Amino acid sequence: MKAERTNTMKVGTKIGAAIGGLVFLVFGLVPGFYFGSYGTLLVLSHLAGGSVEPTTIVRMLTVVGIMLGIFCTGAVSIVLGSVFGTAMGYAVDVVGSFGRAKETAEANAHNLS
């Protein structure tokens, strides 16, 4: 039963990660882009002490911030999907073990009589 439980957890984790990736592509790509660029411009304006001019360095740092925002949003989506999938795999295993435990007890009682 240990191998079955491990397999159930692995499958749940993989399915959850795939669902998390799809959720990221549908709902997380635009917010990652937005928050990455906004966060970068906010940090740069605080560092510069005021508004920033659209120079080449500012634009390059904004692109790096956008990539970082998209990467972080994707990582969070995939990790949360994996955790959710593992929890669902565990729940499926627990619910499935209730029926197995009862059948085993009935079979042992039947074999003893």
PyMOL CGO cylinders between C-alpha atoms (Angstrom):
from pymol import cmd
from pymol.cgo import CYLINDER

trace = [
    CYLINDER, 0.00, 0.00, 0.00, 2.97, 2.30, 0.47, 0.3, 1, 1, 1, 1, 1, 1,
    CYLINDER, 2.97, 2.30, 0.47, 3.81, 2.20, -3.24, 0.3, 1, 1, 1, 1, 1, 1,
    CYLINDER, 3.81, 2.20, -3.24, 0.18, 2.92, -4.16, 0.3, 1, 1, 1, 1, 1, 1,
    CYLINDER, 0.18, 2.92, -4.16, 0.08, 5.94, -1.84, 0.3, 1, 1, 1, 1, 1, 1,
    CYLINDER, 0.08, 5.94, -1.84, 3.36, 7.29, -3.22, 0.3, 1, 1, 1, 1, 1, 1,
    CYLINDER, 3.36, 7.29, -3.22, 2.12, 6.87, -6.78, 0.3, 1, 1, 1, 1, 1, 1,
    CYLINDER, 2.12, 6.87, -6.78, -1.15, 8.62, -5.93, 0.3, 1, 1, 1, 1, 1, 1,
    CYLINDER, -1.15, 8.62, -5.93, 0.75, 11.56, -4.42, 0.3, 1, 1, 1, 1, 1, 1,
    CYLINDER, 0.75, 11.56, -4.42, 3.06, 11.86, -7.44, 0.3, 1, 1, 1, 1, 1, 1,
    CYLINDER, 3.06, 11.86, -7.44, 0.18, 11.78, -9.89, 0.3, 1, 1, 1, 1, 1, 1,
    CYLINDER, 0.18, 11.78, -9.89, -1.73, 14.37, -7.85, 0.3, 1, 1, 1, 1, 1, 1,
    CYLINDER, -1.73, 14.37, -7.85, 1.32, 16.63, -7.73, 0.3, 1, 1, 1, 1, 1, 1,
    CYLINDER, 1.32, 16.63, -7.73, 1.86, 16.42, -11.50, 0.3, 1, 1, 1, 1, 1, 1,
    CYLINDER, 1.86, 16.42, -11.50, -1.79, 17.05, -12.30, 0.3, 1, 1, 1, 1, 1, 1,
    CYLINDER, -1.79, 17.05, -12.30, -1.87, 19.99, -9.88, 0.3, 1, 1, 1, 1, 1, 1,
    CYLINDER, -1.87, 19.99, -9.88, 1.28, 21.49, -11.40, 0.3, 1, 1, 1, 1, 1, 1,
    CYLINDER, 1.28, 21.49, -11.40, -0.22, 21.19, -14.88, 0.3, 1, 1, 1, 1, 1, 1,
    CYLINDER, -0.22, 21.19, -14.88, -3.44, 22.85, -13.74, 0.3, 1, 1, 1, 1, 1, 1,
    CYLINDER, -3.44, 22.85, -13.74, -1.40, 25.57, -12.01, 0.3, 1, 1, 1, 1, 1, 1,
    CYLINDER, -1.40, 25.57, -12.01, 0.51, 26.19, -15.25, 0.3, 1, 1, 1, 1, 1, 1,
    CYLINDER, 0.51, 26.19, -15.25, -2.73, 26.47, -17.22, 0.3, 1, 1, 1, 1, 1, 1,
    CYLINDER, -2.73, 26.47, -17.22, -4.21, 28.83, -14.63, 0.3, 1, 1, 1, 1, 1, 1,
    CYLINDER, -4.21, 28.83, -14.63, -1.07, 30.94, -14.90, 0.3, 1, 1, 1, 1, 1, 1,
    CYLINDER, -1.07, 30.94, -14.90, -1.34, 31.13, -18.68, 0.3, 1, 1, 1, 1, 1, 1,
    CYLINDER, -1.34, 31.13, -18.68, -5.01, 32.11, -18.52, 0.3, 1, 1, 1, 1, 1, 1,
    CYLINDER, -5.01, 32.11, -18.52, -5.13, 34.38, -15.46, 0.3, 1, 1, 1, 1, 1, 1,
    CYLINDER, -5.13, 34.38, -15.46, -1.57, 35.17, -14.38, 0.3, 1, 1, 1, 1, 1, 1,
    CYLINDER, -1.57, 35.17, -14.38, 0.34, 36.34, -17.42, 0.3, 1, 1, 1, 1, 1, 1,
    CYLINDER, 0.34, 36.34, -17.42, -1.14, 39.84, -17.62, 0.3, 1, 1, 1, 1, 1, 1,
    CYLINDER, -1.14, 39.84, -17.62, -0.98, 40.54, -13.85, 0.3, 1, 1, 1, 1, 1, 1,
    CYLINDER, -0.98, 40.54, -13.85, 2.63, 39.34, -13.80, 0.3, 1, 1, 1, 1, 1, 1,
    CYLINDER, 2.63, 39.34, -13.80, 3.43, 41.72, -16.62, 0.3, 1, 1, 1, 1, 1, 1,
    CYLINDER, 3.43, 41.72, -16.62, 1.61, 44.59, -14.93, 0.3, 1, 1, 1, 1, 1, 1,
    CYLINDER, 1.61, 44.59, -14.93, 2.96, 44.14, -11.40, 0.3, 1, 1, 1, 1, 1, 1,
    CYLINDER, 2.96, 44.14, -11.40, 6.50, 43.53, -12.65, 0.3, 1, 1, 1, 1, 1, 1,
    CYLINDER, 6.50, 43.53, -12.65, 6.58, 46.74, -14.64, 0.3, 1, 1, 1, 1, 1, 1,
    CYLINDER, 6.58, 46.74, -14.64, 4.77, 48.78, -11.99, 0.3, 1, 1, 1, 1, 1, 1,
    CYLINDER, 4.77, 48.78, -11.99, 7.03, 47.48, -9.21, 0.3, 1, 1, 1, 1, 1, 1,
    CYLINDER, 7.03, 47.48, -9.21, 10.14, 48.27, -11.19, 0.3, 1, 1, 1, 1, 1, 1,
    CYLINDER, 10.14, 48.27, -11.19, 9.05, 51.81, -11.98, 0.3, 1, 1, 1, 1, 1, 1,
    CYLINDER, 9.05, 51.81, -11.98, 8.03, 52.34, -8.36, 0.3, 1, 1, 1, 1, 1, 1,
    CYLINDER, 8.03, 52.34, -8.36, 11.45, 51.19, -7.09, 0.3, 1, 1, 1, 1, 1, 1,
    CYLINDER, 11.45, 51.19, -7.09, 13.26, 53.28, -9.70, 0.3, 1, 1, 1, 1, 1, 1,
    CYLINDER, 13.26, 53.28, -9.70, 11.26, 56.39, -8.81, 0.3, 1, 1, 1, 1, 1, 1,
    CYLINDER, 11.26, 56.39, -8.81, 12.09, 55.92, -5.13, 0.3, 1, 1, 1, 1, 1, 1,
    CYLINDER, 12.09, 55.92, -5.13, 15.77, 55.43, -5.95, 0.3, 1, 1, 1, 1, 1, 1,
    CYLINDER, 15.77, 55.43, -5.95, 15.85, 58.46, -8.23, 0.3, 1, 1, 1, 1, 1, 1,
    CYLINDER, 15.85, 58.46, -8.23, 13.96, 60.63, -5.77, 0.3, 1, 1, 1, 1, 1, 1,
    CYLINDER, 13.96, 60.63, -5.77, 11.19, 61.54, -8.19, 0.3, 1, 1, 1, 1, 1, 1,
    CYLINDER, 11.19, 61.54, -8.19, 9.83, 60.67, -11.57, 0.3, 1, 1, 1, 1, 1, 1,
    CYLINDER, 9.83, 60.67, -11.57, 12.14, 58.84, -13.96, 0.3, 1, 1, 1, 1, 1, 1,
    CYLINDER, 12.14, 58.84, -13.96, 12.86, 59.73, -17.57, 0.3, 1, 1, 1, 1, 1, 1,
    CYLINDER, 12.86, 59.73, -17.57, 12.34, 57.04, -20.23, 0.3, 1, 1, 1, 1, 1, 1,
    CYLINDER, 12.34, 57.04, -20.23, 16.04, 56.44, -20.88, 0.3, 1, 1, 1, 1, 1, 1,
    CYLINDER, 16.04, 56.44, -20.88, 17.59, 53.26, -22.17, 0.3, 1, 1, 1, 1, 1, 1,
    CYLINDER, 17.59, 53.26, -22.17, 18.68, 52.10, -18.71, 0.3, 1, 1, 1, 1, 1, 1,
    CYLINDER, 18.68, 52.10, -18.71, 15.19, 52.63, -17.28, 0.3, 1, 1, 1, 1, 1, 1,
    CYLINDER, 15.19, 52.63, -17.28, 13.64, 50.72, -20.17, 0.3, 1, 1, 1, 1, 1, 1,
    CYLINDER, 13.64, 50.72, -20.17, 16.10, 47.84, -19.77, 0.3, 1, 1, 1, 1, 1, 1,
    CYLINDER, 16.10, 47.84, -19.77, 15.43, 47.64, -16.03, 0.3, 1, 1, 1, 1, 1, 1,
    CYLINDER, 15.43, 47.64, -16.03, 11.70, 47.73, -16.70, 0.3, 1, 1, 1, 1, 1, 1,
    CYLINDER, 11.70, 47.73, -16.70, 11.99, 44.76, -19.06, 0.3, 1, 1, 1, 1, 1, 1,
    CYLINDER, 11.99, 44.76, -19.06, 13.99, 42.87, -16.43, 0.3, 1, 1, 1, 1, 1, 1,
    CYLINDER, 13.99, 42.87, -16.43, 11.30, 43.72, -13.88, 0.3, 1, 1, 1, 1, 1, 1,
    CYLINDER, 11.30, 43.72, -13.88, 8.58, 42.48, -16.23, 0.3, 1, 1, 1, 1, 1, 1,
    CYLINDER, 8.58, 42.48, -16.23, 10.40, 39.19, -16.76, 0.3, 1, 1, 1, 1, 1, 1,
    CYLINDER, 10.40, 39.19, -16.76, 10.89, 38.82, -13.00, 0.3, 1, 1, 1, 1, 1, 1,
    CYLINDER, 10.89, 38.82, -13.00, 7.20, 39.54, -12.35, 0.3, 1, 1, 1, 1, 1, 1,
    CYLINDER, 7.20, 39.54, -12.35, 6.08, 37.00, -14.93, 0.3, 1, 1, 1, 1, 1, 1,
    CYLINDER, 6.08, 37.00, -14.93, 8.52, 34.39, -13.59, 0.3, 1, 1, 1, 1, 1, 1,
    CYLINDER, 8.52, 34.39, -13.59, 7.43, 34.92, -9.98, 0.3, 1, 1, 1, 1, 1, 1,
    CYLINDER, 7.43, 34.92, -9.98, 3.74, 34.76, -10.85, 0.3, 1, 1, 1, 1, 1, 1,
    CYLINDER, 3.74, 34.76, -10.85, 4.29, 31.55, -12.81, 0.3, 1, 1, 1, 1, 1, 1,
    CYLINDER, 4.29, 31.55, -12.81, 6.33, 29.96, -10.03, 0.3, 1, 1, 1, 1, 1, 1,
    CYLINDER, 6.33, 29.96, -10.03, 3.69, 30.76, -7.43, 0.3, 1, 1, 1, 1, 1, 1,
    CYLINDER, 3.69, 30.76, -7.43, 0.92, 29.40, -9.65, 0.3, 1, 1, 1, 1, 1, 1,
    CYLINDER, 0.92, 29.40, -9.65, 2.74, 26.14, -10.33, 0.3, 1, 1, 1, 1, 1, 1,
    CYLINDER, 2.74, 26.14, -10.33, 3.77, 25.61, -6.70, 0.3, 1, 1, 1, 1, 1, 1,
    CYLINDER, 3.77, 25.61, -6.70, 0.27, 26.32, -5.39, 0.3, 1, 1, 1, 1, 1, 1,
    CYLINDER, 0.27, 26.32, -5.39, -1.17, 23.99, -8.04, 0.3, 1, 1, 1, 1, 1, 1,
    CYLINDER, -1.17, 23.99, -8.04, 1.25, 21.27, -6.94, 0.3, 1, 1, 1, 1, 1, 1,
    CYLINDER, 1.25, 21.27, -6.94, 0.33, 21.70, -3.28, 0.3, 1, 1, 1, 1, 1, 1,
    CYLINDER, 0.33, 21.70, -3.28, -3.37, 21.63, -4.14, 0.3, 1, 1, 1, 1, 1, 1,
    CYLINDER, -3.37, 21.63, -4.14, -2.88, 18.54, -6.32, 0.3, 1, 1, 1, 1, 1, 1,
    CYLINDER, -2.88, 18.54, -6.32, -0.94, 16.75, -3.58, 0.3, 1, 1, 1, 1, 1, 1,
    CYLINDER, -0.94, 16.75, -3.58, -3.67, 17.55, -1.07, 0.3, 1, 1, 1, 1, 1, 1,
    CYLINDER, -3.67, 17.55, -1.07, -6.31, 16.24, -3.46, 0.3, 1, 1, 1, 1, 1, 1,
    CYLINDER, -6.31, 16.24, -3.46, -4.25, 13.09, -4.09, 0.3, 1, 1, 1, 1, 1, 1,
    CYLINDER, -4.25, 13.09, -4.09, -4.01, 12.54, -0.34, 0.3, 1, 1, 1, 1, 1, 1,
    CYLINDER, -4.01, 12.54, -0.34, -7.76, 13.09, 0.05, 0.3, 1, 1, 1, 1, 1, 1,
    CYLINDER, -7.76, 13.09, 0.05, -8.49, 10.60, -2.74, 0.3, 1, 1, 1, 1, 1, 1,
    CYLINDER, -8.49, 10.60, -2.74, -6.17, 8.08, -1.09, 0.3, 1, 1, 1, 1, 1, 1,
    CYLINDER, -6.17, 8.08, -1.09, -7.82, 8.52, 2.31, 0.3, 1, 1, 1, 1, 1, 1,
    CYLINDER, -7.82, 8.52, 2.31, -11.33, 8.21, 0.90, 0.3, 1, 1, 1, 1, 1, 1,
    CYLINDER, -11.33, 8.21, 0.90, -10.29, 5.17, -1.13, 0.3, 1, 1, 1, 1, 1, 1,
    CYLINDER, -10.29, 5.17, -1.13, -8.67, 3.53, 1.90, 0.3, 1, 1, 1, 1, 1, 1,
    CYLINDER, -8.67, 3.53, 1.90, -11.93, 3.55, 3.85, 0.3, 1, 1, 1, 1, 1, 1,
    CYLINDER, -11.93, 3.55, 3.85, -13.47, 0.99, 1.53, 0.3, 1, 1, 1, 1, 1, 1,
    CYLINDER, -13.47, 0.99, 1.53, -10.30, -1.13, 1.45, 0.3, 1, 1, 1, 1, 1, 1,
    CYLINDER, -10.30, -1.13, 1.45, -9.99, -1.23, 5.21, 0.3, 1, 1, 1, 1, 1, 1,
    CYLINDER, -9.99, -1.23, 5.21, -13.60, -2.38, 5.58, 0.3, 1, 1, 1, 1, 1, 1,
    CYLINDER, -13.60, -2.38, 5.58, -13.22, -5.09, 2.92, 0.3, 1, 1, 1, 1, 1, 1,
    CYLINDER, -13.22, -5.09, 2.92, -10.03, -6.34, 4.56, 0.3, 1, 1, 1, 1, 1, 1,
    CYLINDER, -10.03, -6.34, 4.56, -11.69, -6.57, 7.97, 0.3, 1, 1, 1, 1, 1, 1,
    CYLINDER, -11.69, -6.57, 7.97, -14.65, -8.44, 6.49, 0.3, 1, 1, 1, 1, 1, 1,
    CYLINDER, -14.65, -8.44, 6.49, -12.34, -10.83, 4.63, 0.3, 1, 1, 1, 1, 1, 1,
    CYLINDER, -12.34, -10.83, 4.63, -10.35, -11.56, 7.79, 0.3, 1, 1, 1, 1, 1, 1,
    CYLINDER, -10.35, -11.56, 7.79, -13.54, -12.19, 9.76, 0.3, 1, 1, 1, 1, 1, 1,
    CYLINDER, -13.54, -12.19, 9.76, -14.81, -14.47, 7.02, 0.3, 1, 1, 1, 1, 1, 1,
    CYLINDER, -14.81, -14.47, 7.02, -11.54, -16.44, 6.91, 0.3, 1, 1, 1, 1, 1, 1,
    CYLINDER, -11.54, -16.44, 6.91, -11.53, -16.97, 10.68, 0.3, 1, 1, 1, 1, 1, 1,
    CYLINDER, -11.53, -16.97, 10.68, -15.01, -18.49, 10.78, 0.3, 1, 1, 1, 1, 1, 1,
]
cmd.load_cgo(trace, "trace")
